[in-house]
Structures are given as C-alpha cells and as structure tokens.
Amino acid sequence: MKKPDIYQRRRSQLMQHMQRGIAVIPTAAEALRNGDAHFPFRFDSHFHYLSGFDEPEAVLVLIAGDKPQSLLFCRDKDIEREIWDGFRYGPEQAAKLFGFDAAYSISLFDEKLVELMGNQPALHLPLGAQANWDDRILALRTRVQGQARSGITAPNEIHDVRMVLNEMRLIKDDAEKSVMRRASTISAGAHRRAMQATRPGKMEYEIEAELLHEFRRHGAQAPAYTSIVAGGGNACVLHYIHNNMQLKDGDLLLIDAGCELDGYASDITRTFPVNGKFSAAQKEVYEIVLAAQYAAIAAARPGNHWNVPHDEAMRVLVQGMIDLKVVNCTVDSVIESGDYKRFYMHRTGHWLGMDVHDVGNYKINNEWRDLIPGMALTAEPGLYIRPADNVPEALWNIGIRIEDDVIITESGCEVITHEAPKTVADIEYSMKS
C-alpha cells in the first residue's frame, strides 16, 4: 500500500477543480464468471487512483467547498465472512490507514448520500461508466429534491468527473513512474524467458505459460491484457488471442504481452524467429519496423505533438514498403492514397497507465495535443504481410510489431522497457543462450 498522502493529494487536486459540489465515484462491481464463481476482482481505475483502496463494494465521496471532505463507504469488518473470502479493513481501519476524513458502512450509503447531497450545487459522477449506477444516484438526488419544502435543495448541475480525472491521470507522478518502471522490468524479463523457451514444435500456449510464470514470480498481480502469442500467419491478426497453434520451424513468433503491477500496466511486443535465426526476408522486414520504431521514439519528446511519432514512423514504414516492392509510387503518394493500410493499419501508440489503453484526450480543440513531461505512451509500429498475388512469396505471413513503453522527460523520453531484447543480434544471442 502506498503512503496515504499520495491519494490525499490527488483527492485535494480534484476537489480544487470541482470548486464546489459533491463527487461520487464507485469502484468496479464484482463480475460473475459462472455458477457461483466470480472473475478475479479488479478495482475501478479512477476509484483506486484517488483512494488506493482495493476492496469491492466501495464508494468514494468527495465534498468540495469551504470545508472539503473525503469520505469512504466500504464493507463492514466481518470476521465470519473473512473466514470465507479473506481480510476486510472495515470503515474504522480504512479511514485511518487510507487518510479519509471519515468512513461508513456501505449498507448506509443510500441514506447517507441523500444527507450529503443536500444543498450541494453540483453533482460529479463518472457518467455511463457502470450499468445502473447513474440511475441509482439520480434516484437518490430525486429524494433530495423531495425535501424542498424543508429548505433543502438538490444539486442542479451534473458533471462527468472523468473529464478532470482523465487529465490528472495523463501526467504520471513519481510514485506512478516507479511502479511502471518495475512493471516494465518484470515484463521485459518475461519476454526474455519466452524467447529462450521458444523452439519449433512447441505450442503457443506453452510460451504464454512462460510469460504468466514470470509475471507472477516477480509479484505482478495479473496480465495487463490477454496475451497475444502468435506464430506464423497468426501474427497478421492484430488481436490474436487463441494461442493454440503449434510453432513451426522457419516462422516468426509475435508476442504482445505485459503484466499489471499494483494497478499499472506494461505493454511490450517483440517478434523473433521460432528457430532462433532470422531468414533474409524476415530480417529485411524486421529492420524496417525497428527503424520506424527508433524514429517514433526519437520524436517522442516535448515540443512535438502527439501525432509526430506516428508520422515519423509512417514515413519509414512506407519507404520500406516501396523497397520491398509491395507498394509503388512515392512515400507521399502512398500515404495520401492510404495504400499502406494493407500492411500497416493501426496507430503507432497509445497512452499507458492504470489502463493499458489509458485515459486522456489525444486532441484538444481538434488539434493534436503537445507532449509534455510525465506522459506515458507506447511506440509500436508494425508490418503485416499476408499472401497476395502482388506480394513476393518470401514475404508471405510475415507479421512484425515492435513495442516499447516510454515516459516523456524534460529533454526527450525514457524507454522503460529497454531490457527486452530488440535488435536482431540481441534477439538471436538471447535465444541461443
């Protein structure tokens, strides 16, 4: 558990943005898997960002104004239930350990919220984030309106609290950067382990098991997303997750996988030969993608806007397509026509943080936003070459993506996933060793 002052500072910052009013932010609901078994619980990212509290059935209430308050509603301490389900903090300990002004039983939530909403000018909610949640809070607001004859008013403005929270989460503080660096180190080790375990005849799911083993062995709670372990032509399916095919001699293996540690995601992609040695055609395509990624990383710096890394990577990739003779004409004409999309159909990156595709607008007033220190993003160009009449057969079923996680610094960016082998020489050496 991080020090409570980290979360207190974030709550204070949000309340300053609110100025006046009440915010109600629930954690995620538990999800039934089947029968009476649940999926592993994963808290709501906004809720945890402000509270550090990881139990289900919890709601954060913030009251901004002259006397700001930070309140938590959570499960009661229940020794009998702890025998079945494990430890619970209970309101008293939660308030003390997590730095809340007060905490209450979740069973009192409806009654207490009606009281707290009285005479507040605005209500701040994560609108649409959870099924039935908006309806529940608005029904309680209606109960407050029913007290009008007693001189009590209900909030007459409703705002989406995520508009502010998304911007707050976009800039990572020192505590967040530390966790993300550790998550990246664990994930890089998992990719090294996967490379060394790969050989012809193995199944994709065997390599996935190596990743999961390394994640958990170093304390990560879970994968940050469903791992992609795609051999041969499967690598040309961007979101391939079946991971059930046999790896063949002469094919490439694309792995897109990262762990989640203490609520923060890592996201790494590496592509390497199943037999440990790139063919001439595979190496040629790989070097194009690697050069594009280097160009994107070099452009990920203050003074550039969000789309500059993508633009720089795109020009390298398109020139590579021309050199491979899979497209014709000039770089500019191929980009203008969109012909490159046959081989490269996604963006070069996304925000990264508590969610693997993290929150934050990419444009402001319809203009790409500037990159500033503290932003975390991925750099992940790729080429995906499927069999086609106008494609040389030596290139068929070559799917390559290379992805790293970077944090924008004052002078450029820090590649926090650098420990995962990436050059042809390093990959071949790692697999050989």
C-alpha positions in Angstrom: 0.0 0.0 0.0 1.4 3.4 -1.0 1.5 6.2 1.6 -1.9 7.8 2.0 -0.6 11.3 1.3 -0.3 10.4 -2.4 -4.0 9.7 -2.6 -4.9 12.6 -0.3 -3.0 15.0 -2.6 -4.9 13.6 -5.7 -8.3 14.0 -3.9 -7.4 17.5 -2.9 -6.4 18.4 -6.5 -9.7 17.0 -7.8 -11.7 19.0 -5.3 -9.9 22.2 -6.3 -11.0 21.6 -9.8 -14.6 20.9 -8.6 -14.6 24.1 -6.5 -18.0 23.3 -5.0 -20.2 20.3 -5.1 -20.1 16.6 -4.4 -18.4 13.8 -6.3 -19.5 10.2 -6.1 -17.0 7.6 -7.5 -17.7 3.9 -7.1 -15.2 1.1 -7.5 -15.9 -1.7 -10.1 -18.6 -4.2 -9.5 -17.7 -7.9 -8.9 -18.4 -9.9 -12.1 -19.9 -13.4 -12.0 -17.9 -15.9 -14.2 -20.3 -18.8 -14.0 -22.3 -20.7 -11.3 -21.2 -19.1 -8.1 -17.6 -18.3 -9.2 -16.5 -14.8 -9.8 -13.8 -13.4 -12.1 -10.8 -12.1 -10.0 -11.8 -8.7 -8.8 -10.1 -5.7 -10.3 -10.9 -2.2 -8.9 -12.1 0.7 -11.0 -9.0 2.7 -12.1 -10.4 6.2 -11.2 -11.5 5.0 -7.8 -8.2 3.4 -7.0 -6.3 6.4 -8.3 -8.0 8.6 -5.7 -8.2 6.1 -2.8 -5.6 3.3 -3.0 -8.4 1.1 -1.7 -8.7 -2.3 -3.4 -11.7 -4.0 -1.9 -15.0 -4.4 -3.8 -18.3 -2.8 -2.7 -16.8 0.6 -2.0 -17.6 4.2 -3.0 -15.6 7.4 -2.7 -17.5 10.6 -1.9 -15.7 14.0 -2.1 -17.3 17.2 -1.0 -15.6 20.4 -2.3 -16.0 23.8 -0.8 -15.0 25.8 2.2 -14.7 22.6 4.3 -13.6 19.9 1.9 -14.3 16.3 3.0 -13.1 13.0 1.7 -15.3 10.0 2.7 -15.3 6.3 2.0 -18.1 3.8 2.1 -16.9 0.2 2.3 -17.8 -3.3 3.7 -18.1 -3.8 7.4 -15.5 -5.7 9.3 -16.9 -9.2 9.4 -14.8 -12.0 10.9 -17.2 -14.7 9.7 -17.0 -13.5 6.1 -13.2 -13.2 6.4 -13.1 -16.9 7.0 -14.6 -17.5 3.6 -13.4 -14.5 1.5 -10.3 -13.1 3.2 -9.4 -9.9 5.1 -11.5 -6.8 5.2 -10.4 -3.4 6.5 -13.8 -2.2 7.7 -14.7 1.5 7.9 -12.7 2.4 11.0 -9.4 1.0 9.8 -9.9 2.1 6.3 -10.4 5.7 7.4 -7.3 5.6 9.5 -5.0 3.8 7.1 -6.1 5.5 3.8 -6.3 9.0 5.1 -10.1 9.6 4.8 -11.9 12.2 7.0 -14.5 9.5 7.7 -15.6 6.1 6.5 -19.0 4.4 6.7 -20.6 1.1 6.2 -21.6 0.5 2.5 -25.0 -0.5 3.9 -25.6 3.1 4.9 -24.7 4.5 1.5 -28.1 5.5 0.2 -29.3 7.0 3.4 -26.1 8.9 4.0 -25.7 10.2 0.4 -29.2 11.8 0.5 -28.0 13.7 3.5 -24.7 14.6 1.9 -26.2 15.8 -1.4 -28.4 18.3 0.4 -27.6 21.9 -0.6 -24.7 20.9 -2.9 -24.8 23.0 -6.1 -23.3 20.3 -8.4 -23.1 16.5 -8.6 -20.0 15.0 -10.2 -20.2 11.4 -11.5 -18.4 9.0 -13.8 -21.3 9.2 -16.2 -22.1 6.0 -18.0 -19.2 4.1 -16.5 -21.2 1.4 -14.8 -24.6 -0.1 -15.6 -27.4 1.2 -13.3 -25.0 3.4 -11.3 -26.2 6.7 -12.8 -29.8 5.7 -12.3 -29.2 4.8 -8.6 -27.5 8.2 -7.8 -30.1 10.2 -9.8 -32.8 8.4 -7.9 -31.2 9.5 -4.6 -31.0 13.0 -6.0 -34.7 12.8 -6.6 -35.2 12.0 -2.9 -33.2 15.1 -2.0 -35.5 17.2 -4.3 -38.4 15.8 -2.3 -37.1 17.8 0.7 -37.6 21.2 -1.0 -40.3 22.2 1.5 -37.8 21.8 4.2 -35.5 24.3 2.5 -33.1 21.7 1.2 -32.0 21.9 -2.4 -30.6 19.2 -4.6 -27.6 19.6 -7.0 -28.9 21.4 -10.1 -25.8 20.7 -12.2 -24.4 17.3 -13.2 -20.9 16.9 -14.5 -18.8 14.0 -15.7 -16.0 13.8 -13.2 -13.9 11.8 -15.6 -13.2 14.9 -17.7 -10.9 16.2 -14.9 -9.6 12.8 -13.7 -8.5 11.8 -17.2 -6.3 14.9 -17.4 -4.9 14.3 -14.0 -4.1 10.7 -14.8 -2.4 11.6 -18.0 0.6 13.1 -16.2 2.3 10.5 -14.1 3.7 11.4 -10.7 6.9 9.9 -9.3 5.1 7.1 -7.5 3.4 6.1 -10.7 6.6 6.2 -12.7 8.3 4.0 -10.1 5.6 1.3 -10.4 5.5 1.5 -14.2 9.3 1.0 -14.3 9.1 -2.1 -12.1 6.2 -3.5 -14.2 8.3 -2.9 -17.3 11.2 -4.7 -15.9 9.1 -7.7 -15.0 7.5 -7.8 -18.4 10.9 -7.4 -20.2 12.1 -10.4 -18.2 9.1 -12.4 -19.3 9.8 -11.7 -22.9 13.4 -12.8 -22.5 12.2 -16.0 -20.9 9.7 -16.6 -23.7 12.5 -16.1 -26.3 14.7 -18.7 -24.6 11.8 -21.2 -24.2 10.7 -21.0 -27.9 11.6 -23.7 -30.4 9.9 -25.5 -33.2 7.2 -27.9 -32.2 6.1 -26.1 -29.1 2.6 -24.7 -28.7 1.8 -21.0 -28.5 0.1 -21.6 -25.1 3.3 -23.2 -23.7 5.1 -19.9 -24.4 2.2 -18.0 -22.9 2.7 -20.1 -19.8 6.3 -18.9 -19.6 5.1 -15.3 -19.6 2.5 -15.8 -16.9 5.0 -17.7 -14.8 7.5 -14.8 -14.9 4.7 -12.2 -14.2 3.6 -13.9 -11.0 7.1 -15.0 -9.9 8.0 -11.3 -9.6 4.8 -10.2 -7.8 2.7 -8.9 -10.7 -1.0 -9.5 -9.9 -2.1 -10.4 -13.5 -1.5 -9.8 -17.2 -2.5 -6.2 -18.1 -4.5 -7.7 -21.0 -4.9 -11.0 -22.8 -1.5 -12.0 -24.1 -1.0 -12.4 -27.8 1.3 -15.3 -28.7 1.0 -15.5 -32.5 3.2 -17.8 -34.6 3.5 -17.6 -38.4 0.5 -16.1 -40.2 -1.3 -15.6 -36.8 0.9 -12.6 -36.3 -1.0 -10.9 -39.1 -4.1 -10.9 -36.9 -3.7 -7.9 -34.7 -5.7 -9.1 -31.7 -5.0 -12.9 -32.0 -5.6 -14.4 -28.6 -6.3 -18.1 -29.2 -2.7 -19.1 -28.6 -3.4 -22.7 -29.5 -1.3 -23.4 -32.6 2.0 -25.2 -33.0 5.1 -23.2 -33.7 6.8 -24.1 -36.9 10.5 -24.0 -38.0 11.1 -21.0 -40.2 8.2 -19.0 -38.8 8.3 -15.8 -36.7 6.6 -15.5 -33.3 5.0 -12.2 -32.3 4.3 -11.8 -28.6 2.4 -8.8 -27.3 2.2 -9.2 -23.5 2.7 -7.2 -20.4 1.9 -7.5 -16.7 -0.1 -5.4 -14.4 1.6 -4.4 -11.1 -0.2 -2.6 -8.4 -2.8 -1.3 -10.8 -0.4 -0.2 -13.6 0.0 -1.8 -17.0 3.1 -2.5 -19.1 2.8 -3.3 -22.8 5.6 -4.9 -24.8 5.7 -6.5 -28.2 8.6 -8.5 -29.6 8.8 -10.5 -32.7 11.5 -13.2 -33.2 12.2 -16.4 -35.2 10.9 -19.6 -33.8 14.2 -21.4 -34.6 16.4 -18.6 -33.3 17.7 -17.3 -36.6 16.1 -14.6 -38.9 15.8 -15.5 -42.6 17.0 -12.9 -45.0 13.4 -11.8 -45.8 12.4 -11.8 -42.2 15.5 -9.7 -41.2 14.8 -7.2 -44.0 11.2 -6.6 -42.9 12.3 -6.6 -39.2 14.9 -3.9 -39.8 12.3 -1.7 -41.4 10.0 -1.9 -38.4 12.8 -1.4 -36.0 14.0 1.7 -37.9 10.4 3.0 -37.8 10.2 2.5 -34.0 13.5 4.3 -33.5 12.1 7.2 -35.4 9.0 7.2 -33.3 10.9 7.1 -30.1 13.2 9.9 -31.2 10.1 12.0 -31.9 8.5 11.3 -28.5 9.7 14.5 -26.9 8.5 17.8 -25.5 7.9 20.3 -28.3 6.3 17.7 -30.6 2.6 17.0 -30.6 1.0 13.5 -30.2 1.0 12.6 -33.8 4.6 13.4 -34.7 6.0 10.0 -33.6 3.3 8.3 -35.8 4.1 10.5 -38.7 7.8 9.8 -38.4 7.3 6.0 -38.1 4.9 6.0 -41.0 7.4 7.6 -43.4 10.0 4.9 -42.6 7.5 2.1 -42.9 6.2 3.4 -46.3 9.7 3.8 -47.7 10.3 0.2 -46.5 7.2 -1.0 -48.3 8.5 0.7 -51.5 11.9 -1.0 -51.0 10.1 -4.4 -50.5 8.2 -3.7 -53.8 4.8 -4.3 -52.1 3.6 -0.7 -53.0 4.6 1.7 -55.8 5.0 5.4 -56.2 6.5 7.9 -53.7 6.2 8.0 -49.9 3.9 11.0 -50.0 1.6 9.5 -52.7 1.3 6.2 -50.8 0.4 7.9 -47.6 -2.1 10.2 -49.3 -3.8 7.3 -51.1 -3.8 5.1 -47.9 -2.4 2.2 -49.9 -0.1 1.4 -46.9 -3.1 0.3 -44.9 -2.9 -3.2 -46.5 0.3 -3.7 -44.5 0.0 -1.2 -41.6 -3.5 -0.5 -40.3 -3.1 0.8 -36.8 -1.7 3.8 -35.0 1.9 3.9 -33.6 1.0 4.3 -30.0 -1.5 5.0 -27.2 -1.5 6.4 -23.7 -0.4 4.0 -21.0 -1.0 3.9 -17.2 -3.5 2.2 -15.0 -5.3 1.0 -18.1 -3.3 -0.4 -20.9 -5.1 2.0 -23.3 -5.1 4.7 -20.7 -7.3 7.7 -20.4 -6.6 11.2 -21.8 -7.6 13.1 -24.9 -5.3 12.9 -27.9 -6.6 16.2 -29.3 -7.6 19.5 -27.7 -9.8 21.8 -29.7 -9.4 19.5 -32.6 -5.6 19.8 -32.6 -3.2 17.1 -31.6 -2.0 17.9 -28.1 1.6 18.6 -27.2 3.7 16.0 -25.5 4.8 17.1 -22.0 6.9 15.5 -19.3 5.1 12.9 -17.3 3.1 11.5 -20.1 3.5 7.8 -20.7 2.8 6.2 -24.1 3.8 3.3 -26.3 5.7 3.2 -29.6 4.6 0.2 -31.7 4.9 0.3 -35.4 4.4 -2.9 -37.4 4.2 -4.5 -40.8 1.7 -7.4 -41.5 2.2 -9.0 -44.9 -0.4 -11.5 -45.9 -0.2 -13.7 -49.0 -1.3 -11.9 -52.2 -0.6 -12.0 -55.9 1.4 -8.8 -55.9 3.5 -9.7 -52.8 6.7 -11.7 -53.1 6.2 -15.2 -51.7 9.2 -14.9 -49.5 7.3 -12.2 -47.5 4.1 -14.1 -47.0 2.8 -14.4 -43.5 5.5 -12.1 -42.0 3.9 -10.2 -39.2 6.2 -8.0 -37.2 5.4 -5.5 -34.4 7.9 -3.9 -32.0 6.5 -2.1 -29.0 8.1 -0.3 -26.1 6.8 1.9 -23.3 8.2 5.4 -22.9 7.8 8.3 -20.4 8.2 11.8 -21.7 11.0 13.6 -19.9 12.2 17.2 -20.0 14.7 16.5 -22.8 13.2 13.6 -24.6 11.8 10.3 -23.4 12.8 7.4 -21.2 12.3 3.9 -22.7 11.3 1.9 -19.6 11.0 -1.4 -21.4 14.6 -1.3 -22.8 15.6 -4.6 -21.1 13.6 -6.7 -23.6 16.0 -7.7 -26.4 15.1 -5.9 -29.6 17.9 -5.8 -32.2 18.4 -8.8 -34.5 21.8 -9.5 -32.9 20.4 -9.3 -29.3 17.4 -11.5 -30.1 19.5 -14.2 -31.8 22.0 -14.1 -28.9 19.3 -14.3 -26.3 17.7 -17.3 -27.9 21.0 -19.0 -28.5 22.0 -18.6 -24.8 
